[in-house]
Amino acid sequence: MILDFAEIRSKMEMNKSLDFSIDVPGKTEFDGEHIEFLCPITVQGKLSLLDEIILLDVNLTSELKLTCSRCLETFKYPINLEMHEKFTNNISKEDEEKDLILLEGDRLDITEMVIDYILSTLPIKKLCNENCKGLCQHCGINLNKSVCNCDNEDVDIRFAALKDLFGNKEV
């Protein structure tokens, strides 16, 4: 979506309502993972002008298809975020204000900015639910769906040699 900032500067009103969708086709690669947007990103909010600084305040909603970090199953992840950005094409304002994005001209395509913002807010460890049991370390079965008969005794590798020394007794 291309925003035209000249439009807001030329009008008497200092605010412009935004309500549009961004379609993200296919899968997006982020941090070595394939992430799929299951529905378009809905962008609702406003643009406002304040002393040569354009403020973008929007709410972003969508739904993603992610892969669980523990059990490797895919799951739906709802998105509902607030995004606030400041823009200017006045170089002197950039020095005065922090977090300003300097524009060349009066037009900006915010599609990539919105997608990057959503991806940057994703958790490092993506879990299908808080109590996900993950996969068995030995046979690889999904422990959320069934129980395996593997010996899943946790042994601190620093003490494994002592266990062997004492004839497999617990340490």
C-alpha positions in Angstrom: 0.0 0.0 0.0 1.4 3.4 -1.0 0.8 6.3 1.3 0.8 9.8 -0.3 1.9 12.3 2.3 1.4 15.3 0.0 -2.3 14.6 0.3 -2.4 15.2 4.1 -0.1 18.2 3.9 -2.3 20.0 1.3 -5.6 19.5 3.1 -6.9 21.6 5.9 -7.5 18.6 8.1 -4.6 17.2 9.9 -5.8 13.6 10.1 -6.5 10.9 7.5 -8.3 7.6 8.3 -6.7 4.4 7.0 -8.6 1.2 6.4 -7.1 -1.3 3.9 -5.7 -4.8 3.6 -2.4 -6.1 2.5 -2.4 -9.5 0.8 0.8 -11.5 1.4 0.8 -14.4 -1.1 2.7 -17.6 -0.5 5.2 -18.2 2.3 7.6 -15.7 3.8 11.0 -16.7 5.0 12.0 -15.3 8.3 14.9 -16.3 10.5 15.3 -19.7 8.6 11.6 -20.5 9.0 8.7 -20.5 6.5 5.8 -18.4 7.7 2.5 -18.3 5.9 -0.1 -15.5 6.2 -3.5 -17.3 6.3 -5.4 -14.1 5.6 -4.6 -10.6 4.5 -3.2 -8.1 7.0 -5.9 -5.6 8.0 -4.5 -2.1 8.6 -6.8 0.3 10.4 -5.8 3.6 12.0 -4.8 7.1 10.9 -2.2 9.4 9.5 -1.7 12.7 11.2 0.5 15.7 10.6 2.3 17.4 13.5 4.9 20.1 12.7 6.3 18.5 9.5 6.2 15.1 11.1 3.7 12.6 9.8 2.5 10.1 12.4 1.3 6.7 11.4 -0.8 5.0 14.1 -2.4 1.8 13.0 -3.7 -1.5 14.3 -2.6 -4.6 12.4 -4.6 -7.9 12.4 -4.0 -11.1 10.6 -3.4 -14.8 11.2 -0.2 -16.7 10.6 0.6 -20.4 10.1 3.7 -21.2 12.2 5.6 -24.4 13.1 5.9 -25.3 16.8 9.4 -25.3 18.1 8.8 -28.4 20.3 6.6 -30.8 18.4 7.1 -29.4 14.8 3.3 -29.3 14.2 1.8 -26.3 12.4 -0.6 -24.1 14.2 -2.6 -20.8 13.7 -1.1 -17.7 15.4 -3.4 -14.7 15.6 -1.9 -11.2 15.1 -3.3 -8.1 16.8 -0.6 -5.4 17.0 -0.3 -1.6 17.4 2.2 0.1 15.1 3.4 3.6 15.5 5.9 5.3 13.1 7.1 8.8 12.5 8.1 10.1 9.0 9.5 13.4 7.7 11.2 14.6 4.6 12.8 17.5 6.4 16.4 16.6 7.2 16.7 19.1 10.1 13.8 17.4 11.9 15.7 14.1 11.7 18.4 15.5 14.0 15.8 16.9 16.5 13.6 13.8 16.9 14.6 10.2 17.5 13.0 7.3 15.7 12.1 9.4 12.6 12.2 7.7 9.2 13.5 10.1 6.6 11.5 10.1 3.3 12.6 11.0 -0.1 9.5 12.6 -1.7 6.0 12.4 -0.5 5.1 8.7 -1.2 6.0 5.6 0.7 5.0 1.9 0.2 4.5 0.6 3.7 3.7 -3.0 2.7 7.2 -4.3 3.5 7.4 -2.2 6.6 4.2 -3.7 8.0 5.2 -7.3 7.2 8.7 -6.8 8.8 7.0 -5.2 11.9 4.8 -8.3 12.3 7.6 -10.8 11.8 9.9 -8.9 14.2 7.3 -9.3 17.0 7.0 -13.0 16.8 8.3 -15.0 19.8 11.7 -16.6 19.5 10.3 -20.0 20.6 7.0 -20.5 18.8 4.7 -22.9 20.7 1.4 -24.5 19.6 0.4 -24.2 23.3 2.2 -23.5 26.6 2.0 -27.2 27.7 3.4 -28.7 24.5 5.3 -31.8 25.4 7.4 -31.9 22.2 9.0 -34.9 20.6 10.5 -37.9 22.3 14.3 -37.6 22.2 14.7 -41.3 21.3 12.0 -42.3 18.9 10.7 -38.9 17.7 7.0 -39.5 18.5 4.9 -36.5 19.2 4.2 -36.7 22.9 1.1 -34.6 22.7 -0.6 -37.3 20.6 0.7 -40.5 22.1 2.9 -42.0 24.8 6.1 -43.9 23.9 7.8 -46.7 25.9 11.3 -45.2 25.6 13.5 -44.8 28.7 13.3 -41.0 29.1 15.3 -40.8 32.2 17.2 -37.5 32.3 20.8 -38.0 33.1 23.2 -35.1 33.6 26.0 -36.0 31.1 28.6 -34.8 33.6 27.6 -37.6 36.0 26.9 -40.4 33.4 30.3 -42.0 34.0 29.5 -42.2 37.7 26.2 -44.0 37.0 28.1 -46.6 35.0 30.6 -46.9 37.8 27.9 -47.7 40.4 26.1 -50.2 38.2 23.2 -48.1 36.8 22.1 -46.9 40.2 20.6 -43.4 40.4 23.1 -40.7 41.1 
